[in-house]
Amino acid sequence: MYARHQEHPYCFYGGFLGNTSSGGLYFESRYPLGPGDSIALHEAPDGPGKERDFLLAPCAAEVCWCQDLSGPAGPRYGIGVRFQEPAAAADWAAQILDLAPGGQKS
């Protein structure tokens, strides 16, 4: 998955989905986001150099918190977001879990 910053549309933050709930989700990224940032969540293509049509429309969310998890392997941030339209987003998150093995519902 990746997040696109709403105020800076050319800023993309690649990430790995950690878990999801009806109100939001947690993902990890190499780049920090700030609380209050508005982002659009997207599914990610199959891999580097692979192209396909995206199966899902972007999902609007607001960053609630960002925790620095960096270590010897490099920068890493845990990011918690709240869906801006929870009813539509819960379905989006469930479908993302189907597309990204390893994600877990909470």
All heavy atoms as an XYZ file, in Angstrom:
798
protein
N       0.834     -1.165      0.000
C       0.000      0.000      0.000
C       0.883      1.233      0.000
O       2.060      1.147      0.316
C      -0.935      0.008      1.205
C      -0.258      0.169      2.539
S      -1.388      0.558      3.892
C      -1.685      2.274      3.586
N       0.319      2.337     -0.339
C       1.028      3.598     -0.205
C       0.039      4.705      0.102
O      -1.159      4.561     -0.088
C       1.878      3.920     -1.436
C       1.116      4.268     -2.685
C       0.841      5.591     -3.002
C       0.696      3.291     -3.575
C       0.150      5.925     -4.156
C       0.010      3.615     -4.728
C      -0.259      4.930     -5.016
O      -0.938      5.258     -6.157
N       0.573      5.804      0.628
C      -0.239      6.963      0.987
C       0.228      8.151      0.160
O       1.412      8.338     -0.066
C      -0.093      7.273      2.469
N      -0.732      8.936     -0.304
C      -0.427     10.170     -1.030
C      -0.870     11.325     -0.156
O      -1.995     11.382      0.307
C      -1.154     10.208     -2.372
C      -0.841     11.466     -3.181
C      -1.506     11.413     -4.557
N      -2.935     11.170     -4.505
C      -3.863     12.103     -4.288
N      -3.526     13.345     -4.074
N      -5.137     11.782     -4.279
N       0.048     12.258      0.083
C      -0.230     13.419      0.930
C      -1.179     14.340      0.184
O      -0.947     14.709     -0.959
C       1.083     14.131      1.254
C       1.004     15.013      2.438
N       0.364     16.229      2.431
C       1.478     14.845      3.697
C       0.467     16.781      3.616
N       1.141     15.963      4.409
N      -2.293     14.749      0.805
C      -3.301     15.578      0.143
C      -2.798     16.995     -0.142
O      -3.148     17.586     -1.147
C      -4.574     15.648      0.992
C      -5.247     14.300      1.196
C      -5.893     13.754     -0.058
O      -5.256     13.529     -1.072
N      -7.188     13.535      0.020
N      -1.986     17.567      0.753
C      -1.511     18.930      0.565
C      -0.313     19.000     -0.375
O      -0.009     20.049     -0.921
C      -1.155     19.559      1.911
C      -2.377     19.760      2.788
C      -2.022     20.340      4.147
O      -0.943     20.940      4.284
O      -2.836     20.171      5.059
N       0.381     17.896     -0.541
C       1.538     17.816     -1.428
C       1.317     16.604     -2.336
O       1.836     15.526     -2.071
C       2.831     17.660     -0.623
C       2.995     18.706      0.426
N       3.364     19.994      0.140
C       2.815     18.666      1.775
C       3.424     20.701      1.252
N       3.078     19.925      2.257
N       0.534     16.754     -3.400
C       0.098     15.603     -4.190
C       1.213     14.801     -4.854
O       0.977     13.711     -5.328
C      -0.840     16.214     -5.228
C      -0.527     17.659     -5.255
C       0.006     18.008     -3.902
N       2.429     15.330     -4.874
C       3.519     14.572     -5.473
C       4.334     13.818     -4.433
O       5.348     13.219     -4.763
C       4.412     15.496     -6.312
C       3.631     16.129     -7.436
C       3.272     17.469     -7.390
C       3.197     15.370     -8.520
C       2.523     18.043     -8.411
C       2.455     15.930     -9.533
C       2.126     17.271     -9.476
O       1.380     17.825    -10.469
N       3.902     13.839     -3.180
C       4.577     13.110     -2.104
C       3.855     11.778     -1.886
O       2.677     11.755     -1.536
C       4.569     13.913     -0.806
S       5.585     15.382     -0.866
N       4.580     10.699     -2.114
C       4.040      9.360     -1.921
C       4.837      8.653     -0.837
O       6.056      8.770     -0.784
C       4.113      8.549     -3.215
C       3.237      9.094     -4.297
C       3.697     10.070     -5.159
C       1.944      8.633     -4.447
C       2.893     10.576     -6.162
C       1.119      9.137     -5.438
C       1.602     10.105     -6.301
N       4.156      7.944      0.033
C       4.780      7.250      1.146
C       4.462      5.763      1.030
O       3.341      5.350      1.298
C       4.244      7.788      2.476
C       4.463      9.276      2.644
C       3.578     10.198      2.097
C       5.569      9.749      3.324
C       3.782     11.563      2.237
C       5.787     11.114      3.472
C       4.893     12.013      2.920
O       5.103     13.356      3.049
N       5.431      4.975      0.611
C       5.237      3.534      0.540
C       5.120      2.965      1.937
O       5.736      3.480      2.876
N       4.333      1.926      2.104
C       4.168      1.364      3.439
C       3.695     -0.070      3.413
O       3.334     -0.613      2.368
N       3.724     -0.656      4.599
C       3.264     -2.031      4.787
C       2.147     -2.013      5.809
O       2.322     -1.506      6.921
C       4.410     -2.916      5.276
C       5.528     -3.011      4.287
C       6.622     -2.165      4.379
C       5.468     -3.916      3.241
C       7.655     -2.232      3.462
C       6.489     -3.983      2.313
C       7.584     -3.143      2.424
N       1.015     -2.557      5.435
C      -0.148     -2.588      6.312
C       0.123     -3.474      7.515
O       0.556     -4.617      7.364
C      -1.359     -3.104      5.539
C      -2.671     -3.198      6.279
C      -3.132     -1.811      6.726
C      -3.726     -3.829      5.398
N      -0.122     -2.935      8.717
C       0.054     -3.712      9.939
C      -1.256     -4.321     10.399
O      -1.364     -5.521     10.587
N      -2.274     -3.492     10.589
C      -3.591     -3.995     10.973
C      -4.634     -2.940     10.644
O      -4.307     -1.799     10.327
C      -3.637     -4.394     12.461
C      -3.396     -3.227     13.375
O      -4.025     -2.180     13.253
N      -2.477     -3.392     14.315
N      -5.871     -3.345     10.725
C      -6.969     -2.432     10.407
C      -8.151     -2.696     11.334
O      -8.270     -3.778     11.907
C      -7.399     -2.595      8.928
O      -8.402     -1.637      8.625
C      -7.912     -3.980      8.633
N      -8.967     -1.679     11.494
C     -10.201     -1.802     12.267
C     -11.271     -1.025     11.514
O     -11.002     -0.446     10.459
C     -10.021     -1.237     13.683
O      -9.881      0.169     13.629
N     -12.462     -0.955     12.073
C     -13.531     -0.239     11.380
C     -13.280      1.265     11.332
O     -13.808      1.951     10.466
C     -14.879     -0.520     12.041
O     -14.846     -0.075     13.386
N     -12.438      1.788     12.222
C     -12.215      3.228     12.268
C     -10.921      3.721     11.666
O     -10.757      4.908     11.417
N      -9.970      2.814     11.427
C      -8.685      3.255     10.890
C      -7.751      2.086     10.654
O      -8.165      0.935     10.651
N      -6.475      2.425     10.467
C      -5.491      1.371     10.270
C      -4.120      1.834     10.722
O      -3.890      3.006     10.990
C      -5.451      0.879      8.821
C      -5.108      1.821      7.672
C      -3.615      2.068      7.546
C      -5.627      1.236      6.371
N      -3.204      0.858     10.813
C      -1.819      1.089     11.177
C      -0.966      0.598     10.027
O      -1.192     -0.483      9.491
C      -1.484      0.304     12.450
C      -0.006      0.235     12.760
C       0.634      1.276     13.416
C       0.743     -0.868     12.390
C       1.987      1.222     13.705
C       2.096     -0.941     12.669
C       2.720      0.111     13.329
O       4.065      0.052     13.600
N       0.011      1.416      9.630
C       0.971      0.953      8.641
C       2.346      1.476      8.997
O       2.502      2.387      9.801
C       0.557      1.346      7.213
C       0.670      2.812      6.873
C       1.775      3.293      6.174
C      -0.335      3.700      7.200
C       1.871      4.630      5.828
C      -0.252      5.040      6.862
C       0.858      5.519      6.174
N       3.374      0.847      8.421
C       4.744      1.270      8.643
C       5.325      1.760      7.335
O       5.045      1.211      6.271
C       5.576      0.130      9.212
C       5.130     -0.249     10.606
C       5.990     -1.304     11.264
O       7.002     -1.748     10.672
O       5.648     -1.695     12.399
N       6.144      2.812      7.448
C       6.741      3.436      6.281
C       8.152      3.901      6.627
O       8.491      4.057      7.799
C       5.898      4.635      5.840
O       6.491      5.299      4.746
N       8.966      4.141      5.610
C      10.304      4.697      5.814
C      10.248      6.206      5.998
O      11.250      6.833      6.286
C      11.193      4.366      4.622
C      11.502      2.888      4.512
C      12.408      2.579      3.356
N      13.602      3.439      3.396
C      14.317      3.756      2.335
N      13.979      3.302      1.151
N      15.376      4.536      2.452
N       9.076      6.797      5.830
C       8.931      8.250      5.875
C       7.884      8.650      6.903
O       6.823      8.041      6.977
C       8.542      8.778      4.499
C       9.491      8.320      3.425
C       9.170      7.239      2.616
C      10.710      8.939      3.250
C      10.046      6.793      1.645
C      11.599      8.501      2.279
C      11.267      7.429      1.478
O      12.134      6.994      0.534
N       8.155      9.706      7.686
C       7.191     10.137      8.698
C       6.071     10.987      8.111
O       6.234     11.642      7.082
C       8.051     10.990      9.639
C       9.096     11.574      8.749
C       9.395     10.498      7.719
N       4.947     10.945      8.762
C       3.819     11.835      8.496
C       3.454     12.487      9.818
O       3.722     11.925     10.884
C       2.624     11.052      7.952
C       2.750     10.552      6.521
C       1.731      9.452      6.242
C       2.558     11.700      5.556
N       2.854     13.660      9.769
C       2.511     14.372     10.993
C       1.060     14.215     11.378
O       0.186     14.102     10.510
N       0.764     14.204     12.675
C      -0.633     14.176     13.123
C      -1.419     15.314     12.485
O      -0.935     16.437     12.373
C      -0.520     14.358     14.636
C       0.837     13.829     14.973
C       1.704     14.224     13.801
N      -2.606     14.986     12.013
C      -3.451     15.968     11.342
C      -3.283     15.988      9.837
O      -4.098     16.578      9.131
N      -2.224     15.347      9.317
C      -2.036     15.292      7.859
C      -3.178     14.520      7.211
O      -3.590     13.470      7.709
C      -0.719     14.601      7.482
C       0.510     15.467      7.720
O       0.349     16.664      8.038
O       1.629     14.938      7.590
N      -3.684     15.035      6.112
C      -4.706     14.335      5.323
C      -3.999     13.560      4.224
O      -3.164     14.109      3.507
C      -5.680     15.335      4.702
O      -6.449     15.945      5.706
N      -4.342     12.278      4.114
C      -3.716     11.428      3.106
C      -4.783     10.628      2.369
O      -5.909     10.489      2.841
C      -2.671     10.471      3.723
C      -3.315      9.552      4.770
C      -1.503     11.255      4.321
C      -2.386      8.487      5.308
N      -4.413     10.137      1.203
C      -5.254      9.212      0.450
C      -4.516      7.882      0.412
O      -3.366      7.812     -0.034
C      -5.492      9.733     -0.955
N      -5.140      6.836      0.916
C      -4.537      5.508      0.930
C      -4.832      4.797     -0.378
O      -5.960      4.830     -0.870
C      -5.086      4.704      2.104
C      -4.835      5.310      3.486
C      -5.657      4.569      4.531
C      -3.360      5.274      3.825
N      -3.823      4.140     -0.918
C      -3.946      3.409     -2.178
C      -3.399      2.009     -1.996
O      -2.486      1.788     -1.199
C      -3.122      4.081     -3.284
C      -3.558      5.464     -3.618
N      -4.367      5.743     -4.690
C      -3.292      6.657     -3.028
C      -4.567      7.049     -4.758
N      -3.930      7.628     -3.757
N      -3.901      1.094     -2.768
C      -3.272     -0.212     -2.836
C      -1.996     -0.038     -3.653
O      -1.862      0.919     -4.410
C      -4.204     -1.215     -3.502
C      -4.512     -0.838     -4.946
C      -5.486     -1.764     -5.607
O      -5.127     -2.913     -5.855
O      -6.604     -1.316     -5.873
N      -1.052     -0.927     -3.504
C       0.206     -0.831     -4.245
C       0.181     -1.785     -5.438
O      -0.455     -2.837     -5.390
C       1.368     -1.176     -3.336
N       0.910     -1.442     -6.510
C       1.047     -2.380     -7.622
C       1.694     -3.672     -7.136
O       2.245     -3.720     -6.035
C       1.950     -1.643     -8.607
C       1.804     -0.208     -8.250
C       1.558     -0.181     -6.761
N       1.671     -4.702     -7.966
C       2.187     -6.013     -7.580
C       3.657     -5.999     -7.190
O       4.100     -6.840     -6.447
C       1.973     -7.027     -8.702
C       0.507     -7.358     -8.879
O      -0.251     -7.242     -7.902
O       0.118     -7.724     -9.995
N       4.435     -5.092     -7.710
C       5.856     -5.029     -7.376
C       6.567     -4.063     -8.287
O       5.978     -3.516     -9.220
N       7.849     -3.833     -8.034
C       8.613     -2.892     -8.844
C       8.556     -3.249    -10.326
O       8.760     -4.398    -10.708
C      10.032     -3.029     -8.305
C       9.868     -3.603     -6.940
C       8.634     -4.466     -7.002
N       8.248     -2.265    -11.137
C       8.226     -2.468    -12.578
C       6.970     -3.149    -13.102
O       6.806     -3.324    -14.300
N       6.082     -3.544    -12.219
C       4.852     -4.211    -12.659
C       3.725     -3.197    -12.662
O       3.562     -2.435    -11.723
C       4.505     -5.377    -11.745
C       5.538     -6.474    -11.793
C       5.057     -7.684    -11.067
C       6.122     -8.763    -11.190
N       5.690    -10.012    -10.627
N       2.940     -3.209    -13.708
C       1.826     -2.273    -13.795
C       0.525     -3.049    -13.927
O       0.464     -4.080    -14.564
C       1.998     -1.360    -15.001
C       3.213     -0.458    -14.878
C       3.349      0.473    -16.056
O       2.363      0.663    -16.792
O       4.448      1.004    -16.232
N      -0.503     -2.521    -13.312
C      -1.844     -3.087    -13.459
C      -2.818     -2.006    -13.055
O      -2.457     -1.036    -12.410
C      -2.038     -4.334    -12.605
C      -1.975     -4.069    -11.119
C      -2.274     -5.371    -10.382
N      -2.063     -5.239     -8.976
C      -2.945     -4.771     -8.107
N      -4.114     -4.353     -8.508
N      -2.676     -4.706     -6.828
N      -4.035     -2.171    -13.420
C      -5.055     -1.219    -12.988
C      -5.282     -1.397    -11.494
O      -5.290     -2.514    -10.984
C      -6.374     -1.472    -13.722
C      -6.290     -1.133    -15.192
O      -5.458     -0.276    -15.550
O      -7.042     -1.722    -15.971
N      -5.446     -0.295    -10.798
C      -5.769     -0.386     -9.382
C      -7.188     -0.920     -9.254
O      -8.087     -0.536     -9.978
C      -5.636      0.979     -8.711
C      -4.218      1.450     -8.620
C      -3.774      2.500     -9.400
C      -3.329      0.828     -7.782
C      -2.467      2.925     -9.326
C      -2.011      1.241     -7.695
C      -1.579      2.299     -8.472
N      -7.374     -1.822     -8.305
C      -8.675     -2.444     -8.118
C      -9.595     -1.602     -7.243
O     -10.803     -1.731     -7.322
C      -8.500     -3.825     -7.482
C      -7.664     -4.817     -8.288
C      -7.454     -6.093     -7.487
C      -8.326     -5.111     -9.617
N      -9.014     -0.760     -6.402
C      -9.805     -0.002     -5.441
C      -9.572      1.495     -5.601
O      -8.470      1.932     -5.909
C      -9.415     -0.392     -4.014
C      -9.492     -1.872     -3.658
C      -8.941     -2.109     -2.270
C     -10.924     -2.359     -3.749
N     -10.615      2.271     -5.345
C     -10.470      3.730     -5.322
C      -9.683      4.110     -4.069
O      -9.684      3.378     -3.085
C     -11.846      4.381     -5.307
N      -8.991      5.264     -4.067
C      -8.272      5.698     -2.864
C      -9.227      5.898     -1.690
O     -10.413      6.139     -1.868
C      -7.645      7.024     -3.261
C      -7.860      7.190     -4.710
C      -8.876      6.204     -5.161
N      -8.679      5.794     -0.505
C      -9.446      5.945      0.732
C      -8.879      7.123      1.515
O      -7.689      7.155      1.832
C      -9.329      4.661      1.538
S     -10.173      4.714      3.107
N      -9.717      8.104      1.854
C      -9.274      9.290      2.592
C      -9.096      8.972      4.075
O      -9.912      8.287      4.679
C     -10.292     10.418      2.424
N      -7.989      9.480      4.643
C      -7.703      9.246      6.054
C      -6.941     10.432      6.640
O      -6.365     11.228      5.907
C      -6.886      7.971      6.221
N      -6.953     10.518      7.966
C      -6.202     11.552      8.680
C      -5.211     10.872      9.615
O      -5.564      9.928     10.329
C      -7.152     12.423      9.503
C      -6.442     13.488     10.300
C      -7.383     14.311     11.159
O      -8.612     14.235     10.954
O      -6.883     15.017     12.032
N      -3.977     11.345      9.615
C      -2.949     10.795     10.493
C      -3.251     11.202     11.935
O      -3.454     12.371     12.229
C      -1.542     11.287     10.074
C      -0.480     10.783     11.053
C      -1.221     10.837      8.648
N      -3.297     10.213     12.836
C      -3.541     10.469     14.256
C      -2.224     10.524     15.028
O      -2.080     11.300     15.956
C      -4.422      9.381     14.858
S      -6.071      9.340     14.152
N      -1.290      9.665     14.652
C      -0.006      9.623     15.345
C       1.047      8.994     14.446
O       0.727      8.290     13.495
C      -0.113      8.884     16.681
C      -0.694      7.499     16.582
C      -2.003      7.153     16.714
C       0.015      6.286     16.324
N      -2.161      5.796     16.548
C      -0.924      5.241     16.313
C       1.338      5.968     16.103
C      -0.576      3.908     16.090
C       1.691      4.645     15.878
C       0.738      3.634     15.882
N       2.291      9.291     14.769
C       3.428      8.734     14.041
C       4.541      8.482     15.051
O       4.947      9.395     15.767
C       3.890      9.704     12.953
S       5.287      9.115     11.977
N       5.002      7.234     15.129
C       6.029      6.858     16.089
C       7.307      6.462     15.364
O       7.274      5.661     14.422
C       5.542      5.694     16.953
C       6.534      5.257     17.998
C       6.010      4.115     18.850
O       4.918      3.589     18.619
N       6.774      3.728     19.839
N       8.426      7.019     15.791
C       9.722      6.693     15.204
C      10.148      5.306     15.687
O      10.318      5.077     16.882
C      10.751      7.746     15.615
C      12.076      7.593     14.891
O      12.308      6.555     14.233
O      12.897      8.524     14.984
N      10.292      4.374     14.759
C      10.709      3.004     15.064
C      12.078      2.701     14.467
O      12.478      1.548     14.355
C       9.686      2.006     14.491
C       8.239      2.175     14.921
C       7.334      1.239     14.129
C       8.087      1.954     16.416
N      12.803      3.744     14.072
C      14.078      3.590     13.374
C      15.083      2.799     14.203
O      15.068      2.839     15.430
C      14.662      4.954     13.028
O      13.774      5.668     12.207
N      15.948      2.087     13.493
C      16.991      1.292     14.137
C      18.168      1.138     13.206
O      18.298      1.873     12.214
N      19.016      0.163     13.465
C      20.207     -0.046     12.643
C      19.893     -0.300     11.160
O      20.716      0.004     10.298
C      20.863     -1.281     13.263
C      20.309     -1.373     14.637
C      18.947     -0.755     14.591
N      18.717     -0.830     10.891
C      18.345     -1.121      9.496
C      17.918      0.129      8.734
O      17.707      0.075      7.530
C      17.235     -2.160      9.449
N      17.761      1.245      9.443
C      17.380      2.484      8.770
C      16.109      3.080      9.322
O      15.557      2.612     10.321
N      15.626      4.135      8.653
C      14.419      4.810      9.139
C      13.170      3.955      8.986
O      13.029      3.219      8.011
C      14.332      6.061      8.265
C      15.087      5.728      7.038
C      16.144      4.744      7.441
N      12.291      4.039      9.977
C      11.014      3.316      9.951
C      10.065      4.019     10.902
O      10.460      4.405     12.001
C      11.238      1.865     10.386
C      10.064      0.971     10.082
C      10.370     -0.469     10.443
N       9.651     -0.749     11.669
C      10.046     -1.546     12.630
N      11.186     -2.165     12.547
N       9.312     -1.729     13.692
N       8.830      4.185     10.485
C       7.834      4.881     11.291
C       6.542      4.081     11.330
O       6.094      3.562     10.308
C       7.553      6.275     10.710
C       8.789      7.142     10.715
C       9.672      7.120      9.649
C       9.078      7.958     11.812
C      10.831      7.887      9.669
C      10.225      8.729     11.831
C      11.098      8.682     10.760
O      12.238      9.451     10.785
N       5.954      3.992     12.519
C       4.634      3.403     12.685
C       3.619      4.528     12.638
O       3.767      5.518     13.352
N       2.600      4.385     11.790
C       1.652      5.467     11.554
C       0.227      4.960     11.766
O      -0.177      3.966     11.165
C       1.820      6.026     10.128
C       3.260      6.530      9.939
C       0.800      7.125      9.846
C       3.643      6.805      8.507
N      -0.516      5.650     12.619
C      -1.916      5.327     12.862
C      -2.800      6.371     12.202
O      -2.566      7.565     12.365
N      -3.774      5.912     11.426
C      -4.671      6.838     10.735
C      -6.125      6.516     11.051
O      -6.470      5.385     11.368
C      -4.460      6.836      9.197
C      -3.030      7.190      8.852
C      -4.843      5.511      8.574
N      -6.957      7.543     10.948
C      -8.406      7.415     11.135
C      -9.057      7.635      9.772
O      -8.740      8.595      9.066
C      -8.889      8.466     12.131
C     -10.388      8.512     12.307
C     -10.854      9.599     13.276
N      -9.947     10.734     13.340
C      -9.386     11.178     14.461
N      -9.639     10.623     15.606
N      -8.564     12.215     14.438
N      -9.951      6.742      9.387
C     -10.671      6.899      8.128
C     -11.576      8.117      8.196
O     -12.238      8.347      9.204
C     -11.524      5.668      7.819
C     -10.728      4.399      7.645
C     -11.115      3.241      8.292
C      -9.614      4.349      6.820
C     -10.415      2.057      8.120
C      -8.896      3.175      6.642
C      -9.300      2.033      7.299
N     -11.642      8.882      7.122
C     -12.516     10.057      7.108
C     -13.955      9.686      6.783
O     -14.872     10.417      7.137
C     -11.969     11.109      6.139
C     -10.684     11.709      6.669
C     -10.107     12.787      5.786
O     -10.482     12.942      4.631
N      -9.180     13.537      6.323
N     -14.173      8.555      6.133
C     -15.517      8.035      5.868
C     -15.539      6.576      6.308
O     -15.373      5.673      5.500
C     -15.863      8.160      4.389
C     -15.912      9.603      3.906
C     -16.221      9.695      2.421
O     -16.817      8.756      1.868
O     -15.849     10.715      1.840
N     -15.722      6.331      7.613
C     -15.567      4.982      8.154
C     -16.387      3.895      7.466
O     -15.899      2.787      7.279
C     -15.988      5.127      9.614
C     -15.753      6.554      9.927
C     -16.043      7.295      8.653
N     -17.609      4.177      7.064
C     -18.444      3.125      6.455
C     -17.821      2.622      5.158
O     -17.688      1.415      4.949
C     -19.849      3.652      6.203
N     -17.410      3.518      4.287
C     -16.796      3.120      3.015
C     -15.401      2.563      3.241
O     -14.975      1.627      2.563
C     -16.745      4.314      2.060
N     -14.681      3.119      4.207
C     -13.300      2.719      4.442
C     -13.183      1.309      5.006
O     -12.221      0.603      4.714
C     -12.630      3.716      5.374
N     -14.133      0.880      5.813
C     -14.066     -0.469      6.378
C     -14.076     -1.506      5.272
O     -13.320     -2.484      5.311
C     -15.230     -0.688      7.342
N     -14.890     -1.300      4.252
C     -14.919     -2.210      3.115
C     -13.592     -2.139      2.354
O     -13.052     -3.156      1.950
C     -16.089     -1.861      2.195
C     -16.228     -2.838      1.050
O     -16.251     -4.059      1.308
O     -16.291     -2.379     -0.113
N     -13.058     -0.939      2.181
C     -11.773     -0.752      1.495
C     -10.678     -1.517      2.226
O      -9.898     -2.245      1.627
C     -11.440      0.738      1.431
C     -10.173      1.062      0.710
C     -10.048      1.344     -0.617
C      -8.858      1.152      1.260
N      -8.735      1.601     -0.917
C      -7.986      1.487      0.211
C      -8.335      0.972      2.537
C      -6.612      1.643      0.406
C      -6.970      1.128      2.731
C      -6.131      1.462      1.669
N     -10.625     -1.358      3.554
C      -9.589     -2.021      4.349
C      -9.713     -3.539      4.263
O      -8.710     -4.242      4.157
C      -9.666     -1.549      5.795
N     -10.919     -4.057      4.304
C     -11.115     -5.501      4.200
C     -10.613     -6.022      2.853
O      -9.989     -7.071      2.779
C     -12.588     -5.849      4.398
N     -10.863     -5.261      1.797
C     -10.386     -5.674      0.477
C      -8.868     -5.589      0.378
O      -8.241     -6.430     -0.238
C     -11.046     -4.820     -0.603
C     -12.525     -5.098     -0.748
C     -13.155     -4.227     -1.798
O     -12.748     -4.244     -2.944
N     -14.128     -3.429     -1.398
N      -8.265     -4.582      1.000
C      -6.809     -4.465      1.012
C      -6.199     -5.681      1.694
O      -5.196     -6.219      1.256
C      -6.356     -3.159      1.709
C      -6.546     -1.977      0.774
C      -4.908     -3.227      2.153
C      -5.621     -1.949     -0.426
N      -6.811     -6.127      2.785
C      -6.295     -7.316      3.466
C      -6.328     -8.527      2.551
O      -5.432     -9.368      2.594
C      -7.084     -7.588      4.745
C      -6.820     -6.610      5.878
C      -7.769     -6.887      7.039
C      -5.390     -6.684      6.338
N      -7.339     -8.627      1.712
C      -7.405     -9.727      0.758
C      -6.278     -9.627     -0.281
O      -5.776    -10.616     -0.762
C      -8.747     -9.758      0.038
C      -9.877    -10.184      0.953
O      -9.607    -10.827      1.996
O     -11.035     -9.873      0.636
N      -5.880     -8.388     -0.617
C      -4.850     -8.167     -1.628
C      -3.447     -8.249     -1.042
O      -2.493     -8.472     -1.775
C      -5.018     -6.790     -2.263
C      -6.308     -6.577     -3.055
C      -6.430     -5.107     -3.444
C      -6.313     -7.448     -4.289
N      -3.288     -8.059      0.259
C      -1.958     -7.990      0.881
C      -1.838     -9.037      1.978
O      -2.118     -8.764      3.134
C      -1.732     -6.603      1.458
N      -1.398    -10.247      1.634
C      -1.241    -11.271      2.666
C      -0.311    -10.767      3.771
O       0.656    -10.080      3.515
C      -0.591    -12.440      1.918
C      -0.956    -12.212      0.492
C      -1.029    -10.724      0.327
N      -0.656    -11.088      4.991
C       0.154    -10.639      6.120
C      -0.535     -9.544      6.911
O      -0.211     -9.322      8.066
N      -1.473     -8.832      6.291
C      -2.225     -7.830      7.034
C      -3.165     -8.536      7.980
O      -3.586     -9.656      7.727
N      -3.485     -7.911      9.086
C      -4.343     -8.558     10.078
C      -5.453     -7.619     10.498
O      -5.220     -6.442     10.735
C      -3.534     -8.936     11.307
C      -2.448     -9.934     11.001
C      -1.629    -10.235     12.238
O      -1.748     -9.582     13.263
N      -0.779    -11.241     12.132
N      -6.640     -8.146     10.588
C      -7.749     -7.378     11.139
C      -7.611     -7.321     12.645
O      -7.172     -8.279     13.264
C      -9.089     -8.009     10.777
C      -9.386     -7.953      9.297
C     -10.744     -8.536      9.034
C     -11.036     -8.560      7.536
N     -12.331     -9.145      7.248
N      -7.966     -6.181     13.231
C      -7.917     -6.092     14.690
C      -9.319     -5.993     15.234
O     -10.259     -5.792     14.538
C      -7.087     -4.896     15.126
O      -7.679     -3.697     14.707
